[in-house]
């Protein structure tokens, strides 16, 4: 993030050049040194925490999530076959019969004068 991204004076509103340059220098130097200070203090502990987190996440994904999903897909395939047999055995004939009943209905509309 640069100074211009954070402190953006619109056209027509500008501070004195000396103030602008001092603000720019203060912002840039402060950001530079605080980033280095925070990286020095927290960089290694945060790297350790994120390393552990992603190791656990990878472990769970490889050894728990993917096998559960694969198992579910295998089980649901069996259920889908049973469901398909049920639909073709009971529902298809029922709806075919209902369709034949209603296919003979004729409606004539006349406008009365």
N, CA, C and O atoms as a GROMACS GRO file, in nm:
protein
  452
    1UNK      N    1   0.086  -0.116   0.000
    1UNK     CA    2   0.000   0.000   0.000
    1UNK      C    3   0.090   0.122   0.000
    1UNK      O    4   0.177   0.137   0.086
    2UNK      N    5   0.068   0.207  -0.095
    2UNK     CA    6   0.148   0.328  -0.105
    2UNK      C    7   0.076   0.445  -0.039
    2UNK      O    8  -0.043   0.439  -0.010
    3UNK      N    9   0.152   0.551  -0.016
    3UNK     CA   10   0.099   0.671   0.048
    3UNK      C   11  -0.018   0.729  -0.031
    3UNK      O   12  -0.118   0.770   0.027
    4UNK      N   13  -0.006   0.732  -0.163
    4UNK     CA   14  -0.111   0.788  -0.248
    4UNK      C   15  -0.240   0.706  -0.242
    4UNK      O   16  -0.348   0.760  -0.265
    5UNK      N   17  -0.228   0.577  -0.212
    5UNK     CA   18  -0.347   0.492  -0.200
    5UNK      C   19  -0.426   0.523  -0.072
    5UNK      O   20  -0.548   0.507  -0.068
    6UNK      N   21  -0.355   0.567   0.031
    6UNK     CA   22  -0.419   0.593   0.160
    6UNK      C   23  -0.458   0.739   0.173
    6UNK      O   24  -0.572   0.771   0.209
    7UNK      N   25  -0.364   0.828   0.144
    7UNK     CA   26  -0.388   0.973   0.156
    7UNK      C   27  -0.400   1.029   0.014
    7UNK      O   28  -0.299   1.053  -0.052
    8UNK      N   29  -0.519   1.048  -0.030
    8UNK     CA   30  -0.542   1.099  -0.166
    8UNK      C   31  -0.614   1.232  -0.157
    8UNK      O   32  -0.733   1.238  -0.126
    9UNK      N   33  -0.541   1.338  -0.185
    9UNK     CA   34  -0.604   1.470  -0.185
    9UNK      C   35  -0.671   1.491  -0.320
    9UNK      O   36  -0.609   1.471  -0.424
   10UNK      N   37  -0.797   1.530  -0.319
   10UNK     CA   38  -0.865   1.552  -0.446
   10UNK      C   39  -0.814   1.677  -0.516
   10UNK      O   40  -0.751   1.763  -0.455
   11UNK      N   41  -0.844   1.686  -0.644
   11UNK     CA   42  -0.806   1.805  -0.721
   11UNK      C   43  -0.869   1.928  -0.657
   11UNK      O   44  -0.985   1.924  -0.616
   12UNK      N   45  -0.793   2.034  -0.649
   12UNK     CA   46  -0.846   2.157  -0.591
   12UNK      C   47  -0.823   2.167  -0.442
   12UNK      O   48  -0.843   2.274  -0.384
   13UNK      N   49  -0.781   2.059  -0.377
   13UNK     CA   50  -0.754   2.062  -0.234
   13UNK      C   51  -0.617   2.000  -0.211
   13UNK      O   52  -0.603   1.878  -0.207
   14UNK      N   53  -0.518   2.085  -0.196
   14UNK     CA   54  -0.381   2.036  -0.174
   14UNK      C   55  -0.321   2.109  -0.055
   14UNK      O   56  -0.343   2.229  -0.036
   15UNK      N   57  -0.244   2.036   0.023
   15UNK     CA   58  -0.172   2.098   0.134
   15UNK      C   59  -0.042   2.158   0.078
   15UNK      O   60  -0.012   2.144  -0.040
   16UNK      N   61   0.032   2.224   0.165
   16UNK     CA   62   0.160   2.282   0.124
   16UNK      C   63   0.254   2.170   0.083
   16UNK      O   64   0.247   2.059   0.134
   17UNK      N   65   0.344   2.201  -0.012
   17UNK     CA   66   0.438   2.100  -0.061
   17UNK      C   67   0.524   2.042   0.051
   17UNK      O   68   0.549   1.922   0.055
   18UNK      N   69   0.569   2.129   0.143
   18UNK     CA   70   0.651   2.082   0.254
   18UNK      C   71   0.576   1.985   0.344
   18UNK      O   72   0.632   1.885   0.388
   19UNK      N   73   0.450   2.016   0.371
   19UNK     CA   74   0.366   1.927   0.453
   19UNK      C   75   0.346   1.794   0.382
   19UNK      O   76   0.355   1.688   0.443
   20UNK      N   77   0.318   1.801   0.252
   20UNK     CA   78   0.295   1.680   0.173
   20UNK      C   79   0.419   1.590   0.174
   20UNK      O   80   0.409   1.469   0.193
   21UNK      N   81   0.536   1.652   0.152
   21UNK     CA   82   0.661   1.574   0.150
   21UNK      C   83   0.692   1.514   0.287
   21UNK      O   84   0.734   1.399   0.297
   22UNK      N   85   0.671   1.594   0.393
   22UNK     CA   86   0.697   1.543   0.529
   22UNK      C   87   0.599   1.431   0.564
   22UNK      O   88   0.638   1.331   0.624
   23UNK      N   89   0.474   1.446   0.525
   23UNK     CA   90   0.375   1.341   0.550
   23UNK      C   91   0.410   1.215   0.474
   23UNK      O   92   0.401   1.104   0.528
   24UNK      N   93   0.451   1.231   0.349
   24UNK     CA   94   0.490   1.116   0.267
   24UNK      C   95   0.608   1.043   0.330
   24UNK      O   96   0.606   0.920   0.343
   25UNK      N   97   0.710   1.119   0.370
   25UNK     CA   98   0.828   1.058   0.430
   25UNK      C   99   0.793   0.989   0.562
   25UNK      O  100   0.836   0.877   0.587
   26UNK      N  101   0.714   1.056   0.647
   26UNK     CA  102   0.674   0.997   0.775
   26UNK      C  103   0.596   0.868   0.754
   26UNK      O  104   0.625   0.767   0.819
   27UNK      N  105   0.500   0.870   0.664
   27UNK     CA  106   0.419   0.751   0.635
   27UNK      C  107   0.507   0.637   0.584
   27UNK      O  108   0.498   0.524   0.634
   28UNK      N  109   0.592   0.666   0.487
   28UNK     CA  110   0.674   0.563   0.424
   28UNK      C  111   0.773   0.501   0.522
   28UNK      O  112   0.785   0.379   0.530
   29UNK      N  113   0.842   0.585   0.598
   29UNK     CA  114   0.942   0.534   0.693
   29UNK      C  115   0.874   0.456   0.806
   29UNK      O  116   0.921   0.349   0.845
   30UNK      N  117   0.764   0.510   0.858
   30UNK     CA  118   0.691   0.441   0.965
   30UNK      C  119   0.641   0.305   0.919
   30UNK      O  120   0.657   0.205   0.989
   31UNK      N  121   0.582   0.302   0.801
   31UNK     CA  122   0.531   0.175   0.747
   31UNK      C  123   0.646   0.075   0.729
   31UNK      O  124   0.634  -0.042   0.765
   32UNK      N  125   0.756   0.123   0.674
   32UNK     CA  126   0.872   0.037   0.648
   32UNK      C  127   0.925  -0.024   0.777
   32UNK      O  128   0.943  -0.146   0.785
   33UNK      N  129   0.949   0.058   0.880
   33UNK     CA  130   1.011   0.009   1.003
   33UNK      C  131   0.914  -0.069   1.090
   33UNK      O  132   0.953  -0.168   1.153
   34UNK      N  133   0.787  -0.028   1.094
   34UNK     CA  134   0.691  -0.106   1.172
   34UNK      C  135   0.666  -0.242   1.109
   34UNK      O  136   0.648  -0.341   1.180
   35UNK      N  137   0.665  -0.247   0.977
   35UNK     CA  138   0.650  -0.378   0.912
   35UNK      C  139   0.768  -0.467   0.949
   35UNK      O  140   0.749  -0.585   0.981
   36UNK      N  141   0.887  -0.413   0.945
   36UNK     CA  142   1.005  -0.492   0.982
   36UNK      C  143   1.000  -0.535   1.129
   36UNK      O  144   1.033  -0.649   1.162
   37UNK      N  145   0.958  -0.443   1.216
   37UNK     CA  146   0.949  -0.474   1.358
   37UNK      C  147   0.846  -0.584   1.383
   37UNK      O  148   0.873  -0.681   1.454
   38UNK      N  149   0.727  -0.568   1.326
   38UNK     CA  150   0.622  -0.668   1.344
   38UNK      C  151   0.661  -0.802   1.282
   38UNK      O  152   0.631  -0.907   1.338
   39UNK      N  153   0.728  -0.798   1.168
   39UNK     CA  154   0.775  -0.922   1.105
   39UNK      C  155   0.878  -0.992   1.192
   39UNK      O  156   0.879  -1.114   1.202
   40UNK      N  157   0.964  -0.913   1.255
   40UNK     CA  158   1.065  -0.971   1.342
   40UNK      C  159   1.002  -1.034   1.466
   40UNK      O  160   1.040  -1.144   1.507
   41UNK      N  161   0.905  -0.965   1.525
   41UNK     CA  162   0.843  -1.015   1.648
   41UNK      C  163   0.746  -1.130   1.621
   41UNK      O  164   0.750  -1.233   1.688
   42UNK      N  165   0.660  -1.111   1.521
   42UNK     CA  166   0.550  -1.206   1.500
   42UNK      C  167   0.566  -1.298   1.379
   42UNK      O  168   0.486  -1.390   1.361
   43UNK      N  169   0.666  -1.275   1.297
   43UNK     CA  170   0.680  -1.352   1.173
   43UNK      C  171   0.695  -1.502   1.196
   43UNK      O  172   0.622  -1.582   1.137
   44UNK      N  173   0.789  -1.539   1.280
   44UNK     CA  174   0.814  -1.682   1.304
   44UNK      C  175   0.698  -1.747   1.379
   44UNK      O  176   0.656  -1.856   1.340
   45UNK      N  177   0.644  -1.685   1.487
   45UNK     CA  178   0.527  -1.748   1.551
   45UNK      C  179   0.407  -1.761   1.457
   45UNK      O  180   0.339  -1.864   1.458
   46UNK      N  181   0.381  -1.660   1.376
   46UNK     CA  182   0.269  -1.668   1.282
   46UNK      C  183   0.294  -1.775   1.176
   46UNK      O  184   0.202  -1.847   1.137
   47UNK      N  185   0.418  -1.784   1.129
   47UNK     CA  186   0.451  -1.889   1.032
   47UNK      C  187   0.429  -2.027   1.093
   47UNK      O  188   0.379  -2.118   1.027
   48UNK      N  189   0.465  -2.041   1.220
   48UNK     CA  190   0.444  -2.168   1.290
   48UNK      C  191   0.294  -2.198   1.302
   48UNK      O  192   0.251  -2.310   1.275
   49UNK      N  193   0.217  -2.098   1.344
   49UNK     CA  194   0.072  -2.118   1.359
   49UNK      C  195   0.007  -2.153   1.226
   49UNK      O  196  -0.071  -2.248   1.218
   50UNK      N  197   0.040  -2.077   1.120
   50UNK     CA  198  -0.021  -2.105   0.989
   50UNK      C  199   0.027  -2.238   0.932
   50UNK      O  200  -0.049  -2.308   0.865
   51UNK      N  201   0.152  -2.274   0.959
   51UNK     CA  202   0.202  -2.404   0.915
   51UNK      C  203   0.125  -2.518   0.981
   51UNK      O  204   0.087  -2.614   0.914
   52UNK      N  205   0.103  -2.507   1.112
   52UNK     CA  206   0.026  -2.609   1.184
   52UNK      C  207  -0.117  -2.614   1.132
   52UNK      O  208  -0.172  -2.721   1.109
   53UNK      N  209  -0.177  -2.495   1.114
   53UNK     CA  210  -0.316  -2.489   1.066
   53UNK      C  211  -0.331  -2.557   0.930
   53UNK      O  212  -0.421  -2.639   0.912
   54UNK      N  213  -0.243  -2.524   0.835
   54UNK     CA  214  -0.256  -2.583   0.702
   54UNK      C  215  -0.217  -2.731   0.701
   54UNK      O  216  -0.266  -2.807   0.619
   55UNK      N  217  -0.129  -2.771   0.791
   55UNK     CA  218  -0.097  -2.914   0.803
   55UNK      C  219  -0.220  -2.991   0.852
   55UNK      O  220  -0.252  -3.097   0.798
   56UNK      N  221  -0.289  -2.937   0.953
   56UNK     CA  222  -0.411  -3.001   1.004
   56UNK      C  223  -0.518  -3.002   0.896
   56UNK      O  224  -0.586  -3.103   0.876
   57UNK      N  225  -0.533  -2.889   0.828
   57UNK     CA  226  -0.633  -2.880   0.721
   57UNK      C  227  -0.605  -2.982   0.610
   57UNK      O  228  -0.697  -3.050   0.564
   58UNK      N  229  -0.480  -2.993   0.568
   58UNK     CA  230  -0.443  -3.091   0.466
   58UNK      C  231  -0.467  -3.233   0.514
   58UNK      O  232  -0.520  -3.316   0.442
   59UNK      N  233  -0.426  -3.261   0.637
   59UNK     CA  234  -0.446  -3.394   0.694
   59UNK      C  235  -0.594  -3.432   0.695
   59UNK      O  236  -0.631  -3.541   0.651
   60UNK      N  237  -0.678  -3.341   0.745
   60UNK     CA  238  -0.822  -3.370   0.751
   60UNK      C  239  -0.881  -3.387   0.612
   60UNK      O  240  -0.967  -3.473   0.590
   61UNK      N  241  -0.836  -3.304   0.520
   61UNK     CA  242  -0.889  -3.314   0.384
   61UNK      C  243  -0.852  -3.448   0.320
   61UNK      O  244  -0.936  -3.513   0.257
   62UNK      N  245  -0.727  -3.488   0.337
   62UNK     CA  246  -0.679  -3.612   0.275
   62UNK      C  247  -0.736  -3.736   0.344
   62UNK      O  248  -0.777  -3.830   0.277
   63UNK      N  249  -0.738  -3.736   0.478
   63UNK     CA  250  -0.773  -3.857   0.551
   63UNK      C  251  -0.916  -3.863   0.601
   63UNK      O  252  -0.960  -3.968   0.649
   64UNK      N  253  -0.992  -3.753   0.592
   64UNK     CA  254  -1.129  -3.756   0.643
   64UNK      C  255  -1.231  -3.708   0.540
   64UNK      O  256  -1.328  -3.778   0.510
   65UNK      N  257  -1.212  -3.590   0.485
   65UNK     CA  258  -1.314  -3.529   0.399
   65UNK      C  259  -1.332  -3.607   0.269
   65UNK      O  260  -1.442  -3.649   0.236
   66UNK      N  261  -1.222  -3.627   0.196
   66UNK     CA  262  -1.232  -3.696   0.067
   66UNK      C  263  -1.283  -3.840   0.083
   66UNK      O  264  -1.371  -3.880   0.006
   67UNK      N  265  -1.233  -3.919   0.180
   67UNK     CA  266  -1.291  -4.053   0.196
   67UNK      C  267  -1.440  -4.051   0.231
   67UNK      O  268  -1.515  -4.135   0.184
   68UNK      N  269  -1.482  -3.955   0.314
   68UNK     CA  270  -1.626  -3.946   0.347
   68UNK      C  271  -1.709  -3.914   0.223
   68UNK      O  272  -1.815  -3.972   0.202
   69UNK      N  273  -1.660  -3.823   0.141
   69UNK     CA  274  -1.734  -3.788   0.019
   69UNK      C  275  -1.740  -3.907  -0.075
   69UNK      O  276  -1.846  -3.936  -0.131
   70UNK      N  277  -1.628  -3.976  -0.093
   70UNK     CA  278  -1.627  -4.094  -0.181
   70UNK      C  279  -1.722  -4.201  -0.128
   70UNK      O  280  -1.796  -4.262  -0.205
   71UNK      N  281  -1.720  -4.224   0.003
   71UNK     CA  282  -1.810  -4.322   0.064
   71UNK      C  283  -1.955  -4.282   0.043
   71UNK      O  284  -2.039  -4.366   0.009
   72UNK      N  285  -1.986  -4.156   0.063
   72UNK     CA  286  -2.122  -4.106   0.043
   72UNK      C  287  -2.166  -4.127  -0.102
   72UNK      O  288  -2.279  -4.170  -0.126
   73UNK      N  289  -2.078  -4.099  -0.198
   73UNK     CA  290  -2.114  -4.116  -0.339
   73UNK      C  291  -2.140  -4.263  -0.372
   73UNK      O  292  -2.229  -4.294  -0.451
   74UNK      N  293  -2.063  -4.353  -0.313
   74UNK     CA  294  -2.085  -4.496  -0.336
   74UNK      C  295  -2.220  -4.538  -0.278
   74UNK      O  296  -2.296  -4.610  -0.342
   75UNK      N  297  -2.250  -4.492  -0.156
   75UNK     CA  298  -2.377  -4.528  -0.092
   75UNK      C  299  -2.496  -4.466  -0.164
   75UNK      O  300  -2.599  -4.531  -0.180
   76UNK      N  301  -2.483  -4.343  -0.207
   76UNK     CA  302  -2.595  -4.276  -0.273
   76UNK      C  303  -2.622  -4.338  -0.410
   76UNK      O  304  -2.734  -4.332  -0.460
   77UNK      N  305  -2.520  -4.397  -0.471
   77UNK     CA  306  -2.539  -4.465  -0.600
   77UNK      C  307  -2.633  -4.584  -0.583
   77UNK      O  308  -2.721  -4.606  -0.667
   78UNK      N  309  -2.616  -4.659  -0.476
   78UNK     CA  310  -2.705  -4.772  -0.447
   78UNK      C  311  -2.847  -4.723  -0.422
   78UNK      O  312  -2.943  -4.781  -0.472
   79UNK      N  313  -2.860  -4.617  -0.344
   79UNK     CA  314  -2.992  -4.561  -0.315
   79UNK      C  315  -3.058  -4.508  -0.442
   79UNK      O  316  -3.179  -4.521  -0.459
   80UNK      N  317  -2.979  -4.449  -0.530
   80UNK     CA  318  -3.037  -4.397  -0.654
   80UNK      C  319  -3.091  -4.509  -0.742
   80UNK      O  320  -3.190  -4.490  -0.813
   81UNK      N  321  -3.028  -4.624  -0.739
   81UNK     CA  322  -3.079  -4.738  -0.816
   81UNK      C  323  -3.214  -4.784  -0.760
   81UNK      O  324  -3.307  -4.809  -0.836
   82UNK      N  325  -3.224  -4.794  -0.628
   82UNK     CA  326  -3.350  -4.834  -0.565
   82UNK      C  327  -3.458  -4.731  -0.596
   82UNK      O  328  -3.570  -4.768  -0.628
   83UNK      N  329  -3.424  -4.605  -0.586
   83UNK     CA  330  -3.520  -4.497  -0.615
   83UNK      C  331  -3.566  -4.503  -0.760
   83UNK      O  332  -3.685  -4.486  -0.788
   84UNK      N  333  -3.474  -4.528  -0.852
   84UNK     CA  334  -3.508  -4.539  -0.994
   84UNK      C  335  -3.604  -4.654  -1.018
   84UNK      O  336  -3.701  -4.640  -1.093
   85UNK      N  337  -3.578  -4.768  -0.956
   85UNK     CA  338  -3.668  -4.884  -0.970
   85UNK      C  339  -3.806  -4.849  -0.916
   85UNK      O  340  -3.907  -4.882  -0.978
   86UNK      N  341  -3.812  -4.782  -0.802
   86UNK     CA  342  -3.940  -4.741  -0.742
   86UNK      C  343  -4.017  -4.650  -0.838
   86UNK      O  344  -4.136  -4.670  -0.861
   87UNK      N  345  -3.950  -4.550  -0.893
   87UNK     CA  346  -4.018  -4.456  -0.982
   87UNK      C  347  -4.069  -4.527  -1.106
   87UNK      O  348  -4.184  -4.507  -1.146
   88UNK      N  349  -3.986  -4.611  -1.168
   88UNK     CA  350  -4.028  -4.681  -1.290
   88UNK      C  351  -4.139  -4.783  -1.262
   88UNK      O  352  -4.222  -4.810  -1.348
   89UNK      N  353  -4.140  -4.841  -1.142
   89UNK     CA  354  -4.241  -4.942  -1.109
   89UNK      C  355  -4.375  -4.882  -1.069
   89UNK      O  356  -4.479  -4.930  -1.114
   90UNK      N  357  -4.373  -4.779  -0.987
   90UNK     CA  358  -4.498  -4.727  -0.932
   90UNK      C  359  -4.541  -4.592  -0.993
   90UNK      O  360  -4.657  -4.576  -1.031
   91UNK      N  361  -4.451  -4.500  -1.002
   91UNK     CA  362  -4.488  -4.365  -1.044
   91UNK      C  363  -4.514  -4.354  -1.194
   91UNK      O  364  -4.611  -4.291  -1.235
   92UNK      N  365  -4.428  -4.415  -1.276
   92UNK     CA  366  -4.447  -4.406  -1.421
   92UNK      C  367  -4.584  -4.458  -1.464
   92UNK      O  368  -4.655  -4.388  -1.537
   93UNK      N  369  -4.626  -4.578  -1.423
   93UNK     CA  370  -4.758  -4.625  -1.465
   93UNK      C  371  -4.872  -4.536  -1.412
   93UNK      O  372  -4.970  -4.512  -1.483
   94UNK      N  373  -4.859  -4.488  -1.290
   94UNK     CA  374  -4.962  -4.402  -1.233
   94UNK      C  375  -4.978  -4.274  -1.315
   94UNK      O  376  -5.090  -4.238  -1.351
   95UNK      N  377  -4.870  -4.208  -1.344
   95UNK     CA  378  -4.879  -4.083  -1.418
   95UNK      C  379  -4.917  -4.105  -1.564
   95UNK      O  380  -4.981  -4.020  -1.625
   96UNK      N  381  -4.878  -4.219  -1.619
   96UNK     CA  382  -4.923  -4.253  -1.755
   96UNK      C  383  -5.074  -4.270  -1.757
   96UNK      O  384  -5.141  -4.219  -1.848
   97UNK      N  385  -5.129  -4.340  -1.659
   97UNK     CA  386  -5.274  -4.361  -1.650
   97UNK      C  387  -5.346  -4.228  -1.631
   97UNK      O  388  -5.448  -4.203  -1.696
   98UNK      N  389  -5.295  -4.144  -1.544
   98UNK     CA  390  -5.357  -4.012  -1.522
   98UNK      C  391  -5.350  -3.929  -1.650
   98UNK      O  392  -5.445  -3.858  -1.683
   99UNK      N  393  -5.240  -3.939  -1.721
   99UNK     CA  394  -5.227  -3.867  -1.848
   99UNK      C  395  -5.328  -3.915  -1.951
   99UNK      O  396  -5.385  -3.834  -2.024
  100UNK      N  397  -5.351  -4.046  -1.957
  100UNK     CA  398  -5.450  -4.099  -2.052
  100UNK      C  399  -5.592  -4.056  -2.014
  100UNK      O  400  -5.674  -4.029  -2.101
  101UNK      N  401  -5.620  -4.050  -1.884
  101UNK     CA  402  -5.752  -4.005  -1.840
  101UNK      C  403  -5.776  -3.861  -1.884
  101UNK      O  404  -5.881  -3.830  -1.940
  102UNK      N  405  -5.680  -3.776  -1.858
  102UNK     CA  406  -5.699  -3.635  -1.890
  102UNK      C  407  -5.677  -3.602  -2.037
  102UNK      O  408  -5.711  -3.492  -2.081
  103UNK      N  409  -5.622  -3.694  -2.114
  103UNK     CA  410  -5.599  -3.666  -2.257
  103UNK      C  411  -5.729  -3.666  -2.337
  103UNK      O  412  -5.733  -3.609  -2.446
  104UNK      N  413  -5.834  -3.727  -2.286
  104UNK     CA  414  -5.962  -3.731  -2.357
  104UNK      C  415  -6.053  -3.613  -2.322
  104UNK      O  416  -6.164  -3.604  -2.375
  105UNK      N  417  -6.010  -3.527  -2.236
  105UNK     CA  418  -6.092  -3.411  -2.201
  105UNK      C  419  -6.079  -3.306  -2.311
  105UNK      O  420  -5.969  -3.269  -2.350
  106UNK      N  421  -6.194  -3.261  -2.359
  106UNK     CA  422  -6.197  -3.158  -2.462
  106UNK      C  423  -6.269  -3.036  -2.405
  106UNK      O  424  -6.372  -3.050  -2.339
  107UNK      N  425  -6.216  -2.922  -2.431
  107UNK     CA  426  -6.278  -2.797  -2.385
  107UNK      C  427  -6.310  -2.712  -2.507
  107UNK      O  428  -6.223  -2.684  -2.589
  108UNK      N  429  -6.435  -2.673  -2.518
  108UNK     CA  430  -6.478  -2.581  -2.623
  108UNK      C  431  -6.517  -2.449  -2.558
  108UNK      O  432  -6.598  -2.447  -2.464
  109UNK      N  433  -6.461  -2.344  -2.606
  109UNK     CA  434  -6.494  -2.213  -2.550
  109UNK      C  435  -6.572  -2.134  -2.655
  109UNK      O  436  -6.528  -2.121  -2.769
  110UNK      N  437  -6.685  -2.083  -2.616
  110UNK     CA  438  -6.767  -2.002  -2.705
  110UNK      C  439  -6.796  -1.869  -2.638
  110UNK      O  440  -6.816  -1.860  -2.517
  111UNK      N  441  -6.796  -1.770  -2.720
  111UNK     CA  442  -6.825  -1.637  -2.669
  111UNK      C  443  -6.973  -1.609  -2.692
  111UNK      O  444  -7.020  -1.615  -2.805
  112UNK      N  445  -7.044  -1.578  -2.586
  112UNK     CA  446  -7.187  -1.548  -2.600
  112UNK      C  447  -7.206  -1.402  -2.636
  112UNK      O  448  -7.134  -1.313  -2.589
  113UNK      N  449  -7.303  -1.381  -2.722
  113UNK     CA  450  -7.331  -1.244  -2.766
  113UNK      C  451  -7.457  -1.192  -2.701
  113UNK      O  452  -7.496  -1.078  -2.726
   0.00000   0.00000   0.00000
